[in-house]
C-alpha cells in the first residue's frame, strides 16, 4: 500500500494560457468563442489570456484537458498546465505594489 498524499497535493488548479490572433474579424470571433468555452467549463479569468479551474484530482484535470483541446482555435497557441493546490497557494499576486491573496478553491464543486 502506497503513501497517502494530503488532499492539498491531490487537488490542483488547471491553467489555460493562450496567445490567439485577433487581426481579422474571424480571429476575434474564434478567440471570443474560446474564452466563452473556457468559462462554460468552469475556468475563471486570472489575467486576460490566463484562465484557471480548480480540479479535485488528476483524473478530473485530464477530463478538462481533453475538453479544452476540442475547442482550441485553428490558429494561435494554447498551453495547459496543472499545479497542486499547495503550489497555487504559494503564488504572489500584486495589484500595483499591494499584495493580495490568491483565489480560493470553490465552496462547491460542479458536477456535469
Number of C-alpha atoms within 10 A of each C-alpha: 3 4 5 7 8 9 13 15 14 16 21 26 24 25 22 22 18 19 14 20 15 14 8 9 9 11 17 14 12 20 22 14 15 18 21 13 17 22 15 10 15 17 21 18 16 15 9 10 13 18 21 23 23 23 25 19 17 16 10 14 22 14 11 20 18 10 14 17 12 10 14 20 17 10 12 13 12 16 12 17 13 21 17 20 22 16 13 17 15 10 12 10 13 11 7 7 7 7 10 12 11 14 13 10 16 10 6 6 11 8 4 4
